[in-house]
Amino acid sequence: MTSLTHFDDDGASRMVDVSAKPVSDRMAKAEATVFMRPETLRIIRQKEISKGDVLEVARLAGIMATKRTDELIPLCHSLGLDSASIEFSFLDEKSLHIKSTVRVAGKTGVEMEALTAVSVAALTVYDMCKAIDRAIEISHVRLLEKSGGKSGHFIRHN
């Protein structure tokens, strides 16, 4: 079993030392699903929310969050990201799917950035729509794929 790298031999927290690692192209994809009433999703799709275009605001929030991940998650490295994107799709009349892709040429991966992107995008959808639907549910936040680095390529198969 792999040991937890964010703790030293005495159990103290630490930032992982990546100084000796080579730079490699790294990519991570993550997803989240937002469930809501069909009427709420219809209003989002037709851009009828008075606060503005929900999906474009959520896209911006998610992308901006990738750049602040190290401020939100303790012990994450600061990364100069090469790209971050967010895509939306409608799974059915009550489900919004959010997918992020983040890339960097660096010494550490971007899984946390991709997961932060979809989480903050989903929270932004909730924030913009809570006045009309407080029962919105955020679910299935998970890593879909990552590549680069010593641990290699991971693809979720379920």
Phi and psi in radians as a Rosetta constraint file:
Dihedral C 1 N 2 CA 2 C 2 CIRCULARHARMONIC -1.298 0.35
Dihedral N 2 CA 2 C 2 N 3 CIRCULARHARMONIC 2.425 0.35
Dihedral C 2 N 3 CA 3 C 3 CIRCULARHARMONIC -1.395 0.35
Dihedral N 3 CA 3 C 3 N 4 CIRCULARHARMONIC 2.781 0.35
Dihedral C 3 N 4 CA 4 C 4 CIRCULARHARMONIC -1.350 0.35
Dihedral N 4 CA 4 C 4 N 5 CIRCULARHARMONIC 2.125 0.35
Dihedral C 4 N 5 CA 5 C 5 CIRCULARHARMONIC -1.408 0.35
Dihedral N 5 CA 5 C 5 N 6 CIRCULARHARMONIC -0.203 0.35
Dihedral C 5 N 6 CA 6 C 6 CIRCULARHARMONIC -1.573 0.35
Dihedral N 6 CA 6 C 6 N 7 CIRCULARHARMONIC 0.195 0.35
Dihedral C 6 N 7 CA 7 C 7 CIRCULARHARMONIC -2.287 0.35
Dihedral N 7 CA 7 C 7 N 8 CIRCULARHARMONIC 2.459 0.35
Dihedral C 7 N 8 CA 8 C 8 CIRCULARHARMONIC -1.479 0.35
Dihedral N 8 CA 8 C 8 N 9 CIRCULARHARMONIC -3.076 0.35
Dihedral C 8 N 9 CA 9 C 9 CIRCULARHARMONIC -1.083 0.35
Dihedral N 9 CA 9 C 9 N 10 CIRCULARHARMONIC -0.392 0.35
Dihedral C 9 N 10 CA 10 C 10 CIRCULARHARMONIC -1.667 0.35
Dihedral N 10 CA 10 C 10 N 11 CIRCULARHARMONIC 0.025 0.35
Dihedral C 10 N 11 CA 11 C 11 CIRCULARHARMONIC 1.544 0.35
Dihedral N 11 CA 11 C 11 N 12 CIRCULARHARMONIC 0.119 0.35
Dihedral C 11 N 12 CA 12 C 12 CIRCULARHARMONIC -1.404 0.35
Dihedral N 12 CA 12 C 12 N 13 CIRCULARHARMONIC 2.518 0.35
Dihedral C 12 N 13 CA 13 C 13 CIRCULARHARMONIC -1.171 0.35
Dihedral N 13 CA 13 C 13 N 14 CIRCULARHARMONIC 2.566 0.35
Dihedral C 13 N 14 CA 14 C 14 CIRCULARHARMONIC -2.708 0.35
Dihedral N 14 CA 14 C 14 N 15 CIRCULARHARMONIC 2.704 0.35
Dihedral C 14 N 15 CA 15 C 15 CIRCULARHARMONIC -1.494 0.35
Dihedral N 15 CA 15 C 15 N 16 CIRCULARHARMONIC 2.323 0.35
Dihedral C 15 N 16 CA 16 C 16 CIRCULARHARMONIC -1.103 0.35
Dihedral N 16 CA 16 C 16 N 17 CIRCULARHARMONIC 2.338 0.35
Dihedral C 16 N 17 CA 17 C 17 CIRCULARHARMONIC -1.423 0.35
Dihedral N 17 CA 17 C 17 N 18 CIRCULARHARMONIC 1.951 0.35
Dihedral C 17 N 18 CA 18 C 18 CIRCULARHARMONIC -1.876 0.35
Dihedral N 18 CA 18 C 18 N 19 CIRCULARHARMONIC 0.199 0.35
Dihedral C 18 N 19 CA 19 C 19 CIRCULARHARMONIC -1.061 0.35
Dihedral N 19 CA 19 C 19 N 20 CIRCULARHARMONIC -0.537 0.35
Dihedral C 19 N 20 CA 20 C 20 CIRCULARHARMONIC -1.580 0.35
Dihedral N 20 CA 20 C 20 N 21 CIRCULARHARMONIC -0.105 0.35
Dihedral C 20 N 21 CA 21 C 21 CIRCULARHARMONIC -1.348 0.35
Dihedral N 21 CA 21 C 21 N 22 CIRCULARHARMONIC 2.538 0.35
Dihedral C 21 N 22 CA 22 C 22 CIRCULARHARMONIC -1.360 0.35
Dihedral N 22 CA 22 C 22 N 23 CIRCULARHARMONIC 2.672 0.35
Dihedral C 22 N 23 CA 23 C 23 CIRCULARHARMONIC -1.275 0.35
Dihedral N 23 CA 23 C 23 N 24 CIRCULARHARMONIC 2.348 0.35
Dihedral C 23 N 24 CA 24 C 24 CIRCULARHARMONIC -2.496 0.35
Dihedral N 24 CA 24 C 24 N 25 CIRCULARHARMONIC 2.800 0.35
Dihedral C 24 N 25 CA 25 C 25 CIRCULARHARMONIC -1.272 0.35
Dihedral N 25 CA 25 C 25 N 26 CIRCULARHARMONIC 2.210 0.35
Dihedral C 25 N 26 CA 26 C 26 CIRCULARHARMONIC -2.220 0.35
Dihedral N 26 CA 26 C 26 N 27 CIRCULARHARMONIC 2.527 0.35
Dihedral C 26 N 27 CA 27 C 27 CIRCULARHARMONIC -2.521 0.35
Dihedral N 27 CA 27 C 27 N 28 CIRCULARHARMONIC 2.539 0.35
Dihedral C 27 N 28 CA 28 C 28 CIRCULARHARMONIC -2.489 0.35
Dihedral N 28 CA 28 C 28 N 29 CIRCULARHARMONIC 2.497 0.35
Dihedral C 28 N 29 CA 29 C 29 CIRCULARHARMONIC -2.156 0.35
Dihedral N 29 CA 29 C 29 N 30 CIRCULARHARMONIC 2.431 0.35
Dihedral C 29 N 30 CA 30 C 30 CIRCULARHARMONIC -2.409 0.35
Dihedral N 30 CA 30 C 30 N 31 CIRCULARHARMONIC 2.889 0.35
Dihedral C 30 N 31 CA 31 C 31 CIRCULARHARMONIC -2.490 0.35
Dihedral N 31 CA 31 C 31 N 32 CIRCULARHARMONIC 2.803 0.35
Dihedral C 31 N 32 CA 32 C 32 CIRCULARHARMONIC -2.595 0.35
Dihedral N 32 CA 32 C 32 N 33 CIRCULARHARMONIC 2.697 0.35
Dihedral C 32 N 33 CA 33 C 33 CIRCULARHARMONIC -2.149 0.35
Dihedral N 33 CA 33 C 33 N 34 CIRCULARHARMONIC 2.384 0.35
Dihedral C 33 N 34 CA 34 C 34 CIRCULARHARMONIC -2.024 0.35
Dihedral N 34 CA 34 C 34 N 35 CIRCULARHARMONIC 2.094 0.35
Dihedral C 34 N 35 CA 35 C 35 CIRCULARHARMONIC -1.764 0.35
Dihedral N 35 CA 35 C 35 N 36 CIRCULARHARMONIC 2.430 0.35
Dihedral C 35 N 36 CA 36 C 36 CIRCULARHARMONIC -2.703 0.35
Dihedral N 36 CA 36 C 36 N 37 CIRCULARHARMONIC 3.058 0.35
Dihedral C 36 N 37 CA 37 C 37 CIRCULARHARMONIC -1.160 0.35
Dihedral N 37 CA 37 C 37 N 38 CIRCULARHARMONIC 2.572 0.35
Dihedral C 37 N 38 CA 38 C 38 CIRCULARHARMONIC -0.963 0.35
Dihedral N 38 CA 38 C 38 N 39 CIRCULARHARMONIC -0.651 0.35
Dihedral C 38 N 39 CA 39 C 39 CIRCULARHARMONIC -1.119 0.35
Dihedral N 39 CA 39 C 39 N 40 CIRCULARHARMONIC -0.660 0.35
Dihedral C 39 N 40 CA 40 C 40 CIRCULARHARMONIC -1.123 0.35
Dihedral N 40 CA 40 C 40 N 41 CIRCULARHARMONIC -0.795 0.35
Dihedral C 40 N 41 CA 41 C 41 CIRCULARHARMONIC -1.132 0.35
Dihedral N 41 CA 41 C 41 N 42 CIRCULARHARMONIC -0.643 0.35
Dihedral C 41 N 42 CA 42 C 42 CIRCULARHARMONIC -1.069 0.35
Dihedral N 42 CA 42 C 42 N 43 CIRCULARHARMONIC -0.751 0.35
Dihedral C 42 N 43 CA 43 C 43 CIRCULARHARMONIC -1.123 0.35
Dihedral N 43 CA 43 C 43 N 44 CIRCULARHARMONIC -0.697 0.35
Dihedral C 43 N 44 CA 44 C 44 CIRCULARHARMONIC -1.099 0.35
Dihedral N 44 CA 44 C 44 N 45 CIRCULARHARMONIC -0.853 0.35
Dihedral C 44 N 45 CA 45 C 45 CIRCULARHARMONIC -1.058 0.35
Dihedral N 45 CA 45 C 45 N 46 CIRCULARHARMONIC -0.645 0.35
Dihedral C 45 N 46 CA 46 C 46 CIRCULARHARMONIC -1.579 0.35
Dihedral N 46 CA 46 C 46 N 47 CIRCULARHARMONIC 0.093 0.35
Dihedral C 46 N 47 CA 47 C 47 CIRCULARHARMONIC 0.978 0.35
Dihedral N 47 CA 47 C 47 N 48 CIRCULARHARMONIC 0.815 0.35
Dihedral C 47 N 48 CA 48 C 48 CIRCULARHARMONIC -1.778 0.35
Dihedral N 48 CA 48 C 48 N 49 CIRCULARHARMONIC 0.117 0.35
Dihedral C 48 N 49 CA 49 C 49 CIRCULARHARMONIC -1.341 0.35
Dihedral N 49 CA 49 C 49 N 50 CIRCULARHARMONIC 2.277 0.35
Dihedral C 49 N 50 CA 50 C 50 CIRCULARHARMONIC -1.126 0.35
Dihedral N 50 CA 50 C 50 N 51 CIRCULARHARMONIC -0.383 0.35
Dihedral C 50 N 51 CA 51 C 51 CIRCULARHARMONIC -1.318 0.35
Dihedral N 51 CA 51 C 51 N 52 CIRCULARHARMONIC -0.222 0.35
Dihedral C 51 N 52 CA 52 C 52 CIRCULARHARMONIC 2.191 0.35
Dihedral N 52 CA 52 C 52 N 53 CIRCULARHARMONIC -2.948 0.35
Dihedral C 52 N 53 CA 53 C 53 CIRCULARHARMONIC -1.278 0.35
Dihedral N 53 CA 53 C 53 N 54 CIRCULARHARMONIC 1.832 0.35
Dihedral C 53 N 54 CA 54 C 54 CIRCULARHARMONIC -1.004 0.35
Dihedral N 54 CA 54 C 54 N 55 CIRCULARHARMONIC -0.804 0.35
Dihedral C 54 N 55 CA 55 C 55 CIRCULARHARMONIC -1.185 0.35
Dihedral N 55 CA 55 C 55 N 56 CIRCULARHARMONIC -0.649 0.35
Dihedral C 55 N 56 CA 56 C 56 CIRCULARHARMONIC -1.248 0.35
Dihedral N 56 CA 56 C 56 N 57 CIRCULARHARMONIC -0.639 0.35
Dihedral C 56 N 57 CA 57 C 57 CIRCULARHARMONIC -1.171 0.35
Dihedral N 57 CA 57 C 57 N 58 CIRCULARHARMONIC -0.736 0.35
Dihedral C 57 N 58 CA 58 C 58 CIRCULARHARMONIC -1.135 0.35
Dihedral N 58 CA 58 C 58 N 59 CIRCULARHARMONIC -0.664 0.35
Dihedral C 58 N 59 CA 59 C 59 CIRCULARHARMONIC -1.077 0.35
Dihedral N 59 CA 59 C 59 N 60 CIRCULARHARMONIC -0.825 0.35
Dihedral C 59 N 60 CA 60 C 60 CIRCULARHARMONIC -1.082 0.35
Dihedral N 60 CA 60 C 60 N 61 CIRCULARHARMONIC -0.763 0.35
Dihedral C 60 N 61 CA 61 C 61 CIRCULARHARMONIC -1.072 0.35
Dihedral N 61 CA 61 C 61 N 62 CIRCULARHARMONIC -0.740 0.35
Dihedral C 61 N 62 CA 62 C 62 CIRCULARHARMONIC -1.133 0.35
Dihedral N 62 CA 62 C 62 N 63 CIRCULARHARMONIC -0.764 0.35
Dihedral C 62 N 63 CA 63 C 63 CIRCULARHARMONIC -1.131 0.35
Dihedral N 63 CA 63 C 63 N 64 CIRCULARHARMONIC -0.771 0.35
Dihedral C 63 N 64 CA 64 C 64 CIRCULARHARMONIC -1.088 0.35
Dihedral N 64 CA 64 C 64 N 65 CIRCULARHARMONIC -0.638 0.35
Dihedral C 64 N 65 CA 65 C 65 CIRCULARHARMONIC -1.135 0.35
Dihedral N 65 CA 65 C 65 N 66 CIRCULARHARMONIC -0.580 0.35
Dihedral C 65 N 66 CA 66 C 66 CIRCULARHARMONIC -1.018 0.35
Dihedral N 66 CA 66 C 66 N 67 CIRCULARHARMONIC -0.623 0.35
Dihedral C 66 N 67 CA 67 C 67 CIRCULARHARMONIC -1.355 0.35
Dihedral N 67 CA 67 C 67 N 68 CIRCULARHARMONIC -0.159 0.35
Dihedral C 67 N 68 CA 68 C 68 CIRCULARHARMONIC -2.034 0.35
Dihedral N 68 CA 68 C 68 N 69 CIRCULARHARMONIC 0.174 0.35
Dihedral C 68 N 69 CA 69 C 69 CIRCULARHARMONIC -0.978 0.35
Dihedral N 69 CA 69 C 69 N 70 CIRCULARHARMONIC -0.712 0.35
Dihedral C 69 N 70 CA 70 C 70 CIRCULARHARMONIC -1.126 0.35
Dihedral N 70 CA 70 C 70 N 71 CIRCULARHARMONIC -0.357 0.35
Dihedral C 70 N 71 CA 71 C 71 CIRCULARHARMONIC -1.489 0.35
Dihedral N 71 CA 71 C 71 N 72 CIRCULARHARMONIC -0.340 0.35
Dihedral C 71 N 72 CA 72 C 72 CIRCULARHARMONIC -1.708 0.35
Dihedral N 72 CA 72 C 72 N 73 CIRCULARHARMONIC -0.642 0.35
Dihedral C 72 N 73 CA 73 C 73 CIRCULARHARMONIC -1.907 0.35
Dihedral N 73 CA 73 C 73 N 74 CIRCULARHARMONIC 2.022 0.35
Dihedral C 73 N 74 CA 74 C 74 CIRCULARHARMONIC -0.995 0.35
Dihedral N 74 CA 74 C 74 N 75 CIRCULARHARMONIC 2.454 0.35
Dihedral C 74 N 75 CA 75 C 75 CIRCULARHARMONIC 1.313 0.35
Dihedral N 75 CA 75 C 75 N 76 CIRCULARHARMONIC 0.047 0.35
Dihedral C 75 N 76 CA 76 C 76 CIRCULARHARMONIC -1.267 0.35
Dihedral N 76 CA 76 C 76 N 77 CIRCULARHARMONIC 2.503 0.35
Dihedral C 76 N 77 CA 77 C 77 CIRCULARHARMONIC -1.358 0.35
Dihedral N 77 CA 77 C 77 N 78 CIRCULARHARMONIC 2.590 0.35
Dihedral C 77 N 78 CA 78 C 78 CIRCULARHARMONIC -1.322 0.35
Dihedral N 78 CA 78 C 78 N 79 CIRCULARHARMONIC 2.276 0.35
Dihedral C 78 N 79 CA 79 C 79 CIRCULARHARMONIC -2.217 0.35
Dihedral N 79 CA 79 C 79 N 80 CIRCULARHARMONIC 2.443 0.35
Dihedral C 79 N 80 CA 80 C 80 CIRCULARHARMONIC -1.562 0.35
Dihedral N 80 CA 80 C 80 N 81 CIRCULARHARMONIC 1.567 0.35
Dihedral C 80 N 81 CA 81 C 81 CIRCULARHARMONIC -1.116 0.35
Dihedral N 81 CA 81 C 81 N 82 CIRCULARHARMONIC 2.540 0.35
Dihedral C 81 N 82 CA 82 C 82 CIRCULARHARMONIC -1.562 0.35
Dihedral N 82 CA 82 C 82 N 83 CIRCULARHARMONIC -0.584 0.35
Dihedral C 82 N 83 CA 83 C 83 CIRCULARHARMONIC -2.823 0.35
Dihedral N 83 CA 83 C 83 N 84 CIRCULARHARMONIC 2.693 0.35
Dihedral C 83 N 84 CA 84 C 84 CIRCULARHARMONIC -2.611 0.35
Dihedral N 84 CA 84 C 84 N 85 CIRCULARHARMONIC 2.273 0.35
Dihedral C 84 N 85 CA 85 C 85 CIRCULARHARMONIC -2.399 0.35
Dihedral N 85 CA 85 C 85 N 86 CIRCULARHARMONIC 2.699 0.35
Dihedral C 85 N 86 CA 86 C 86 CIRCULARHARMONIC -2.307 0.35
Dihedral N 86 CA 86 C 86 N 87 CIRCULARHARMONIC 2.319 0.35
Dihedral C 86 N 87 CA 87 C 87 CIRCULARHARMONIC -2.110 0.35
Dihedral N 87 CA 87 C 87 N 88 CIRCULARHARMONIC 2.540 0.35
Dihedral C 87 N 88 CA 88 C 88 CIRCULARHARMONIC -2.079 0.35
Dihedral N 88 CA 88 C 88 N 89 CIRCULARHARMONIC 2.533 0.35
Dihedral C 88 N 89 CA 89 C 89 CIRCULARHARMONIC -2.565 0.35
Dihedral N 89 CA 89 C 89 N 90 CIRCULARHARMONIC 2.764 0.35
Dihedral C 89 N 90 CA 90 C 90 CIRCULARHARMONIC -1.853 0.35
Dihedral N 90 CA 90 C 90 N 91 CIRCULARHARMONIC 2.037 0.35
Dihedral C 90 N 91 CA 91 C 91 CIRCULARHARMONIC -1.360 0.35
Dihedral N 91 CA 91 C 91 N 92 CIRCULARHARMONIC -0.621 0.35
Dihedral C 91 N 92 CA 92 C 92 CIRCULARHARMONIC -2.850 0.35
Dihedral N 92 CA 92 C 92 N 93 CIRCULARHARMONIC -2.818 0.35
Dihedral C 92 N 93 CA 93 C 93 CIRCULARHARMONIC -1.327 0.35
Dihedral N 93 CA 93 C 93 N 94 CIRCULARHARMONIC -0.070 0.35
Dihedral C 93 N 94 CA 94 C 94 CIRCULARHARMONIC -2.393 0.35
Dihedral N 94 CA 94 C 94 N 95 CIRCULARHARMONIC 0.197 0.35
Dihedral C 94 N 95 CA 95 C 95 CIRCULARHARMONIC -2.267 0.35
Dihedral N 95 CA 95 C 95 N 96 CIRCULARHARMONIC 2.198 0.35
Dihedral C 95 N 96 CA 96 C 96 CIRCULARHARMONIC -1.886 0.35
Dihedral N 96 CA 96 C 96 N 97 CIRCULARHARMONIC 2.195 0.35
Dihedral C 96 N 97 CA 97 C 97 CIRCULARHARMONIC -1.762 0.35
Dihedral N 97 CA 97 C 97 N 98 CIRCULARHARMONIC 2.328 0.35
Dihedral C 97 N 98 CA 98 C 98 CIRCULARHARMONIC -2.107 0.35
Dihedral N 98 CA 98 C 98 N 99 CIRCULARHARMONIC 2.298 0.35
Dihedral C 98 N 99 CA 99 C 99 CIRCULARHARMONIC -2.305 0.35
Dihedral N 99 CA 99 C 99 N 100 CIRCULARHARMONIC 2.363 0.35
Dihedral C 99 N 100 CA 100 C 100 CIRCULARHARMONIC -2.073 0.35
Dihedral N 100 CA 100 C 100 N 101 CIRCULARHARMONIC 2.639 0.35
Dihedral C 100 N 101 CA 101 C 101 CIRCULARHARMONIC -2.325 0.35
Dihedral N 101 CA 101 C 101 N 102 CIRCULARHARMONIC 2.219 0.35
Dihedral C 101 N 102 CA 102 C 102 CIRCULARHARMONIC -2.236 0.35
Dihedral N 102 CA 102 C 102 N 103 CIRCULARHARMONIC 2.426 0.35
Dihedral C 102 N 103 CA 103 C 103 CIRCULARHARMONIC -2.322 0.35
Dihedral N 103 CA 103 C 103 N 104 CIRCULARHARMONIC 2.581 0.35
Dihedral C 103 N 104 CA 104 C 104 CIRCULARHARMONIC -2.729 0.35
Dihedral N 104 CA 104 C 104 N 105 CIRCULARHARMONIC 2.580 0.35
Dihedral C 104 N 105 CA 105 C 105 CIRCULARHARMONIC -1.704 0.35
Dihedral N 105 CA 105 C 105 N 106 CIRCULARHARMONIC 1.866 0.35
Dihedral C 105 N 106 CA 106 C 106 CIRCULARHARMONIC -2.791 0.35
Dihedral N 106 CA 106 C 106 N 107 CIRCULARHARMONIC -3.030 0.35
Dihedral C 106 N 107 CA 107 C 107 CIRCULARHARMONIC -1.713 0.35
Dihedral N 107 CA 107 C 107 N 108 CIRCULARHARMONIC -0.091 0.35
Dihedral C 107 N 108 CA 108 C 108 CIRCULARHARMONIC -2.518 0.35
Dihedral N 108 CA 108 C 108 N 109 CIRCULARHARMONIC 2.758 0.35
Dihedral C 108 N 109 CA 109 C 109 CIRCULARHARMONIC -1.350 0.35
Dihedral N 109 CA 109 C 109 N 110 CIRCULARHARMONIC 3.046 0.35
Dihedral C 109 N 110 CA 110 C 110 CIRCULARHARMONIC -2.093 0.35
Dihedral N 110 CA 110 C 110 N 111 CIRCULARHARMONIC 0.443 0.35
Dihedral C 110 N 111 CA 111 C 111 CIRCULARHARMONIC -1.052 0.35
Dihedral N 111 CA 111 C 111 N 112 CIRCULARHARMONIC -0.785 0.35
Dihedral C 111 N 112 CA 112 C 112 CIRCULARHARMONIC -1.143 0.35
Dihedral N 112 CA 112 C 112 N 113 CIRCULARHARMONIC -0.605 0.35
Dihedral C 112 N 113 CA 113 C 113 CIRCULARHARMONIC -1.150 0.35
Dihedral N 113 CA 113 C 113 N 114 CIRCULARHARMONIC -0.745 0.35
Dihedral C 113 N 114 CA 114 C 114 CIRCULARHARMONIC -1.140 0.35
Dihedral N 114 CA 114 C 114 N 115 CIRCULARHARMONIC -0.739 0.35
Dihedral C 114 N 115 CA 115 C 115 CIRCULARHARMONIC -1.175 0.35
Dihedral N 115 CA 115 C 115 N 116 CIRCULARHARMONIC -0.654 0.35
Dihedral C 115 N 116 CA 116 C 116 CIRCULARHARMONIC -1.135 0.35
Dihedral N 116 CA 116 C 116 N 117 CIRCULARHARMONIC -0.699 0.35
Dihedral C 116 N 117 CA 117 C 117 CIRCULARHARMONIC -1.007 0.35
Dihedral N 117 CA 117 C 117 N 118 CIRCULARHARMONIC -0.885 0.35
Dihedral C 117 N 118 CA 118 C 118 CIRCULARHARMONIC -1.228 0.35
Dihedral N 118 CA 118 C 118 N 119 CIRCULARHARMONIC -0.591 0.35
Dihedral C 118 N 119 CA 119 C 119 CIRCULARHARMONIC -1.131 0.35
Dihedral N 119 CA 119 C 119 N 120 CIRCULARHARMONIC -0.835 0.35
Dihedral C 119 N 120 CA 120 C 120 CIRCULARHARMONIC -1.221 0.35
Dihedral N 120 CA 120 C 120 N 121 CIRCULARHARMONIC -0.638 0.35
Dihedral C 120 N 121 CA 121 C 121 CIRCULARHARMONIC -1.073 0.35
Dihedral N 121 CA 121 C 121 N 122 CIRCULARHARMONIC -0.772 0.35
Dihedral C 121 N 122 CA 122 C 122 CIRCULARHARMONIC -1.128 0.35
Dihedral N 122 CA 122 C 122 N 123 CIRCULARHARMONIC -0.736 0.35
Dihedral C 122 N 123 CA 123 C 123 CIRCULARHARMONIC -1.109 0.35
Dihedral N 123 CA 123 C 123 N 124 CIRCULARHARMONIC -0.592 0.35
Dihedral C 123 N 124 CA 124 C 124 CIRCULARHARMONIC -1.180 0.35
Dihedral N 124 CA 124 C 124 N 125 CIRCULARHARMONIC -0.713 0.35
Dihedral C 124 N 125 CA 125 C 125 CIRCULARHARMONIC -1.009 0.35
Dihedral N 125 CA 125 C 125 N 126 CIRCULARHARMONIC -0.824 0.35
Dihedral C 125 N 126 CA 126 C 126 CIRCULARHARMONIC -1.014 0.35
Dihedral N 126 CA 126 C 126 N 127 CIRCULARHARMONIC -0.859 0.35
Dihedral C 126 N 127 CA 127 C 127 CIRCULARHARMONIC -1.029 0.35
Dihedral N 127 CA 127 C 127 N 128 CIRCULARHARMONIC -0.740 0.35
Dihedral C 127 N 128 CA 128 C 128 CIRCULARHARMONIC -1.286 0.35
Dihedral N 128 CA 128 C 128 N 129 CIRCULARHARMONIC -0.370 0.35
Dihedral C 128 N 129 CA 129 C 129 CIRCULARHARMONIC -1.990 0.35
Dihedral N 129 CA 129 C 129 N 130 CIRCULARHARMONIC -0.016 0.35
Dihedral C 129 N 130 CA 130 C 130 CIRCULARHARMONIC -1.083 0.35
Dihedral N 130 CA 130 C 130 N 131 CIRCULARHARMONIC -0.456 0.35
Dihedral C 130 N 131 CA 131 C 131 CIRCULARHARMONIC -1.163 0.35
Dihedral N 131 CA 131 C 131 N 132 CIRCULARHARMONIC -0.449 0.35
Dihedral C 131 N 132 CA 132 C 132 CIRCULARHARMONIC -1.887 0.35
Dihedral N 132 CA 132 C 132 N 133 CIRCULARHARMONIC -0.230 0.35
Dihedral C 132 N 133 CA 133 C 133 CIRCULARHARMONIC -2.726 0.35
Dihedral N 133 CA 133 C 133 N 134 CIRCULARHARMONIC 1.571 0.35
Dihedral C 133 N 134 CA 134 C 134 CIRCULARHARMONIC -1.337 0.35
Dihedral N 134 CA 134 C 134 N 135 CIRCULARHARMONIC -0.164 0.35
Dihedral C 134 N 135 CA 135 C 135 CIRCULARHARMONIC -1.589 0.35
Dihedral N 135 CA 135 C 135 N 136 CIRCULARHARMONIC 0.175 0.35
Dihedral C 135 N 136 CA 136 C 136 CIRCULARHARMONIC -0.979 0.35
Dihedral N 136 CA 136 C 136 N 137 CIRCULARHARMONIC 2.415 0.35
Dihedral C 136 N 137 CA 137 C 137 CIRCULARHARMONIC -2.178 0.35
Dihedral N 137 CA 137 C 137 N 138 CIRCULARHARMONIC 2.315 0.35
Dihedral C 137 N 138 CA 138 C 138 CIRCULARHARMONIC -1.795 0.35
Dihedral N 138 CA 138 C 138 N 139 CIRCULARHARMONIC 2.251 0.35
Dihedral C 138 N 139 CA 139 C 139 CIRCULARHARMONIC -2.565 0.35
Dihedral N 139 CA 139 C 139 N 140 CIRCULARHARMONIC 3.001 0.35
Dihedral C 139 N 140 CA 140 C 140 CIRCULARHARMONIC 0.952 0.35
Dihedral N 140 CA 140 C 140 N 141 CIRCULARHARMONIC 0.716 0.35
Dihedral C 140 N 141 CA 141 C 141 CIRCULARHARMONIC -1.377 0.35
Dihedral N 141 CA 141 C 141 N 142 CIRCULARHARMONIC 2.038 0.35
Dihedral C 141 N 142 CA 142 C 142 CIRCULARHARMONIC -2.828 0.35
Dihedral N 142 CA 142 C 142 N 143 CIRCULARHARMONIC 2.739 0.35
Dihedral C 142 N 143 CA 143 C 143 CIRCULARHARMONIC -1.333 0.35
Dihedral N 143 CA 143 C 143 N 144 CIRCULARHARMONIC 2.309 0.35
Dihedral C 143 N 144 CA 144 C 144 CIRCULARHARMONIC -1.724 0.35
Dihedral N 144 CA 144 C 144 N 145 CIRCULARHARMONIC -0.683 0.35
Dihedral C 144 N 145 CA 145 C 145 CIRCULARHARMONIC -2.795 0.35
Dihedral N 145 CA 145 C 145 N 146 CIRCULARHARMONIC 2.596 0.35
Dihedral C 145 N 146 CA 146 C 146 CIRCULARHARMONIC -2.586 0.35
Dihedral N 146 CA 146 C 146 N 147 CIRCULARHARMONIC 2.571 0.35
Dihedral C 146 N 147 CA 147 C 147 CIRCULARHARMONIC -2.477 0.35
Dihedral N 147 CA 147 C 147 N 148 CIRCULARHARMONIC 2.794 0.35
Dihedral C 147 N 148 CA 148 C 148 CIRCULARHARMONIC 1.671 0.35
Dihedral N 148 CA 148 C 148 N 149 CIRCULARHARMONIC 2.737 0.35
Dihedral C 148 N 149 CA 149 C 149 CIRCULARHARMONIC 1.459 0.35
Dihedral N 149 CA 149 C 149 N 150 CIRCULARHARMONIC 3.106 0.35
Dihedral C 149 N 150 CA 150 C 150 CIRCULARHARMONIC -1.136 0.35
Dihedral N 150 CA 150 C 150 N 151 CIRCULARHARMONIC -0.595 0.35
Dihedral C 150 N 151 CA 151 C 151 CIRCULARHARMONIC -1.363 0.35
Dihedral N 151 CA 151 C 151 N 152 CIRCULARHARMONIC -0.152 0.35
Dihedral C 151 N 152 CA 152 C 152 CIRCULARHARMONIC 1.407 0.35
Dihedral N 152 CA 152 C 152 N 153 CIRCULARHARMONIC -2.729 0.35
Dihedral C 152 N 153 CA 153 C 153 CIRCULARHARMONIC -1.638 0.35
Dihedral N 153 CA 153 C 153 N 154 CIRCULARHARMONIC 2.310 0.35
Dihedral C 153 N 154 CA 154 C 154 CIRCULARHARMONIC -2.156 0.35
Dihedral N 154 CA 154 C 154 N 155 CIRCULARHARMONIC 2.323 0.35
Dihedral C 154 N 155 CA 155 C 155 CIRCULARHARMONIC -2.311 0.35
Dihedral N 155 CA 155 C 155 N 156 CIRCULARHARMONIC 2.216 0.35
Dihedral C 155 N 156 CA 156 C 156 CIRCULARHARMONIC -1.276 0.35
Dihedral N 156 CA 156 C 156 N 157 CIRCULARHARMONIC 2.317 0.35
Dihedral C 156 N 157 CA 157 C 157 CIRCULARHARMONIC -1.932 0.35
Dihedral N 157 CA 157 C 157 N 158 CIRCULARHARMONIC 0.180 0.35
